[in-house]
Amino acid sequence: MQLSSLVQSIVSFYEFCIIAYVIMSWFRPTGIFYDIYRVLGQICEPYIGIFRKIVPQMGGFDFSAIVAILVLRLLTNLIFS
């Protein structure tokens, strides 16, 4: 396995974690789902928090996770192209 495909796999997994974290934030997770939500929050929130400071909320919607994923993909494409 090449280094580039390994890094891209890790980035794809991190994007999946961000998406799962955002979807879980729409609901009130309980039980084991709350534990998963907390772990995802500890993993994703430091990165998403950077964009929360930059991207303002529009109409009560938080688009910082979308911007975070787009920037992550852009950086990955720039590095490996």
Secondary structure, DSSP 8 states (H G I E B T S, - for coil): --HHHHHHHHHHHHHHHHHHHHHHHTS---THHHHHHHHHHHHHHHHHHHHHHHS--BTTB--HHHHHHHHHHHHHHHHH-
